[in-house]
Amino acid sequence: MSDSTSARAGRERRRDGSGTRRTALVVHTVADVAAAFLGLWILLHLLEANHANVFVQFVQDVADALAWWSQDVFTMDTENLRVLLDYGLPAVVYLLAGHGIAARLRRF
């Protein structure tokens, strides 16, 4: 393959948007994983999982780090409803924002 042919092939590869599609996939996946951790923590809390368990503590720590900005937005008397809303809101926001950004990236 000559130098001009390989240079042309490199330009064509860059123009096909594969990097943009990969970036969209990464954004989409990160949003899904974040929402999954938040949903898992809600489920573990509602099922009254053992908070002394290492796995449960790990999931709670990750969920707390992801939902730091929405803590105590809702002040409900019921603990389960408060956890559902305080961790459910960021899960929905991450899903909407991540999927929206990924969709915009795929259009390019």
N, C-alpha and C positions, 0 to 999 in steps of 0.2 A: 504494500500500500504506500503510495507516495505521500509526501508531507502535506500537500494541498488536499488530498483526499481525506487524510486523517483529521486535518483541521476542520474541513467541511463537516465531517461526521461528528466532531466534538461540538460544533455550533448547533447542528441539528438536534443533538441530544439535549443540549441546554434549552432549546426552544420548545421542546415537547412538554414542558411543565412538570417533569417528574420530580424535581426538587420541591416544587410548590405542592404537589400532591402528597409527597412524603411529609412535608411540614404540616399539611392539613390533617394527615393521619395521626401524627404525633399529638397535635392539639386535641383532636377528637378523642384519642386514647387517654391522654392525661385527664381530660374532663370526666371521662367515664370512670377512671380509676378513683378520682377524687370523690365522685358521687357514690361509688360503690363503698368506699370506706365510711362515708357519712351514713349511708343506708344500713351498712352492717352494724355500725355503732347504735343506731336507733333500734334495730332489731335485737341486739344483745341487751340493750337497756330495758326494752319492753319485756323481754323474756327473763329478766332478772338474772343475768349471767353473773358468775362469781367474779367480783371486781379484784380479787386477789390473784386470779389467774393471769399468767404472763401474756397470753394471747389477747385476752380481754383488755388488759392494761395497754398493750401496744395499739390496738384498734382505737381505744379511747384517746390515747395521746395523739395519734394521727388525726382523728376526727376533731379534737380540740385545736390542733394547729391549723386545720383547714377552715374551721368555723370560728376562729378568734374574733372576726369582725361582726358576727351575728349573735354573740353570746349576750344573753339577757335582753334581747330585743323584745321578747314576749315575757311578761311576768304573769304567768298563770298560777293558780293555786294547785293545780294537778301537776305533779312532777313529770309524769309520762307525756302529757300534752305539751309541756314546756320543752322537753327534750325533742319531741317530734317536730315542733315548730323551729326551735333554735338550730337544729341540725338539718332539718328538711329544707329550710329556706336556702342555705348555701348549696345544698345538693342540687336543687332546681336551678339556682343561678349558675353554678358551674356547668350544668348540662346545657342550659340555653346559650350561655356565652361561648362555651367550647364548641358546640355544634354549629352555632352561628358563624363564628370565626372560621371554622373549618370549611363551611359551605362557601363563604366568601373567598377563601383561598383557592378552592377548587375551580372557581369561575375564571381565574386568571389563566 
